[in-house]
Amino acid sequence: MSTMLEVTDLGHTYPGKDGPHTAIDALGFTVAAGELVCVVGPSGCGKSTLLRTIAGLVTPSRGRVSLHGTPVDGVPADLAVVFQDYSRSLFPWLSVQKNVEFPLRSLPRAERAARAAEALTSVGLEGAGRKYPWQLSGGMQQRVAIARALAYRPALLLMDEPFASVDAQTRFELEDLLLRVRREQDTTVLLVTHDIDESVYLADRVLVLSKSPATVVAQLPVELGAERDQITTRASDEFVELRAKVAGLLQGTPAPAAEPATR
Ligand SMILES: Nc1ncnc2c1ncn2[C@@H]1O[C@H](COP(=O)(O)OP(=O)(O)OP(=O)(O)O)[C@@H](O)[C@H]1O
């Protein structure tokens, strides 16, 4: 598989009132084309700084980021970001359809409309194009934000805690939606989450970061297969073992040996 994203020796230090603060340090990893990688780390370890650096919104103090071989120095054209806060990421004065079309302004009108309609269908919102964001539930608004990112057909989709602001049931639905569309569209995804279970459920690989300044502590391949199910996958021995491993790494202790399954 070809490399989509390469992060090399990346570090960022913010200047601060009380002196400089190093948020991330010597971070290095790659993401292959078509892969879904989840990033977990202790609160405040620098996960958002990492995403903002990859998105070209923050210029790193050192190291580099390359997107399919091209160094990132500014916001890359073929990248989309989905943030946690859907209420601030959609334009309230534009209809759902126009919100999804917004990043496609350079395309002819008919193609724009077709792509937006296709993306809205893939997130289960066909027919909602004329509504306005404020007429939709939080989960539906986040679907619109995902549709907007997908319609753009980015080389890399960055997601910063995308499901943290919705209720548990909606969260499960959106997780499954993400798994389905990335399979259908072969999207490359880098997703930051606080939720250990979510990271294991979604990922092909979980990247565990240390406390601030963040470095990569471990990269765990997730061998749960492509077909995942909220109930059976989460109850499987492999899932439970991996979750314990990630939790152990986050606490800075090795995971206890897995208990034999008792059923
Ligand atoms: N613009 C900034 N200027 C100065 N310091 C900053 C800035 N942005 C973030 N920081 C600091 O850098 C550190 C990492 O922040 P960041 O938001 O990247 O972490 P995070 O892991 O995403 O946090 P959380 O888990 O709370 O979402 C924090 O200590 C934060 O206070």
The ligand as a Gaussian input file, in Angstrom:
#p B3LYP/6-31G(d) Opt

LIG

0 1
 N       -2.625000      28.297000      20.652000
 C       -2.015000      27.836000      21.736000
 N       -1.148000      28.609000      22.430000
 C       -0.523000      28.139000      23.521000
 N       -0.677000      26.896000      24.028000
 C       -1.526000      26.083000      23.383000
 C       -2.241000      26.491000      22.205000
 N       -3.020000      25.462000      21.788000
 C       -2.798000      24.449000      22.651000
 N       -1.902000      24.813000      23.607000
 C       -1.385000      23.978000      24.709000
 O       -0.746000      22.839000      24.138000
 C       -1.099000      21.653000      24.859000
 C       -1.741000      20.645000      23.918000
 O       -3.005000      21.127000      23.484000
 P       -3.927000      20.331000      22.464000
 O       -5.201000      21.077000      22.360000
 O       -3.151000      20.068000      21.232000
 O       -4.111000      18.958000      23.251000
 P       -5.258000      17.849000      23.144000
 O       -4.582000      16.555000      23.416000
 O       -5.976000      17.981000      21.864000
 O       -6.195000      18.275000      24.328000
 P       -7.610000      17.650000      24.766000
 O       -7.336000      16.221000      25.068000
 O       -7.962000      18.443000      25.986000
 O       -8.542000      17.864000      23.594000
 C       -2.022000      22.087000      25.988000
 O       -1.244000      22.208000      27.166000
 C       -2.545000      23.437000      25.548000
 O       -2.782000      24.280000      26.651000

